[in-house]
Amino acid sequence: MTTPGVWRLHTRTTPPRHVADLPVDGSDFPWLTAGFQPRSAYEEHRPLLARLTHLSETEQWEEFDACGAELNRRLALHAPDGLPVADFLLRLDPDGAGARFRWSDEPVEDDPLSPAP
């Protein structure tokens, strides 16, 4: 789960729009750490990403889970090989310069390791 490279967030719309690049710079299993480089579609999703970060920081886990599910409905995380992953959790650093994320090849429900990034 420590796949290096640049991961990408895209909308699930047709055609997909590029939201952000996440160049991986480390890992803290099961989380990958990365930079966060907003792209053309970021502003539209900024409120949802900010809410997810806030809910994590304030340990509002039920709301965090619901917000994370909404994020997965709206956005797809693509691995460096270009293929989308089935499920992911993402937490932006409060300053917006970095991120922590984890992913799964299969949809995750009631994940015992979630949501504490």
SVG drawing of the C-alpha trace seen along z (x, -y; Angstrom):
<svg xmlns="http://www.w3.org/2000/svg" viewBox="-23 -28 32 33">
<polyline fill="none" stroke="black" stroke-width="0.4" points="0.0,0.0 3.0,-2.3 2.7,-3.0 4.8,-6.0 4.2,-8.4 1.6,-11.0 -2.0,-10.1 -4.8,-12.1 -8.3,-13.2 -10.8,-13.5 -14.6,-14.2 -16.8,-11.2 -18.5,-13.3 -18.3,-12.7 -15.9,-13.9 -13.9,-13.7 -12.4,-17.0 -9.0,-17.1 -9.3,-18.2 -5.8,-17.7 -2.5,-15.9 -1.2,-14.1 2.6,-13.4 3.4,-10.8 6.4,-11.7 6.1,-9.1 4.0,-6.6 2.8,-5.8 0.9,-2.5 -1.8,-2.4 -1.7,-6.1 0.3,-7.6 1.5,-11.2 1.6,-13.5 1.7,-17.0 -1.5,-18.6 -1.6,-20.4 -5.0,-21.8 -6.1,-21.8 -8.9,-23.3 -11.9,-21.6 -10.6,-22.1 -12.6,-25.2 -15.9,-23.4 -14.9,-20.7 -13.0,-22.9 -15.9,-23.1 -16.3,-19.3 -12.6,-18.7 -12.4,-21.4 -15.3,-19.9 -13.7,-16.5 -10.5,-17.9 -12.5,-19.8 -14.5,-16.7 -11.3,-14.7 -9.6,-17.4 -12.7,-17.6 -13.1,-13.8 -16.7,-13.9 -16.4,-10.4 -20.0,-9.7 -20.1,-12.9 -16.6,-12.2 -17.7,-8.9 -20.7,-10.4 -18.6,-13.2 -16.0,-10.7 -18.8,-8.6 -19.9,-11.8 -16.4,-12.5 -16.2,-9.0 -19.5,-9.6 -18.2,-12.8 -14.5,-12.1 -12.4,-9.3 -8.8,-8.7 -6.5,-7.4 -3.3,-5.5 -0.1,-6.5 -0.9,-3.8 -4.1,-5.9 -6.6,-3.4 -9.2,-4.5 -9.2,-2.8 -12.5,-1.4 -12.5,-3.3 -10.4,-5.9 -10.1,-8.2 -8.5,-11.6 -7.5,-14.2 -5.9,-17.5 -3.5,-19.3 -5.1,-22.4 -2.7,-24.6 -3.7,-22.8 -0.2,-22.0 -0.3,-18.3 -2.5,-15.4 -2.8,-11.9 -4.8,-9.2 -5.4,-5.5 -7.1,-3.4 -8.5,0.0 -9.0,2.1 -12.5,3.0 -15.2,0.8 -14.9,0.5 -17.8,0.7 -17.5,0.4 -13.7,0.3 -12.3,0.9 -9.2,-1.2 -11.3,-4.2 -11.5,-7.1 -8.5,-8.3 -6.0,-9.5"/>
</svg>
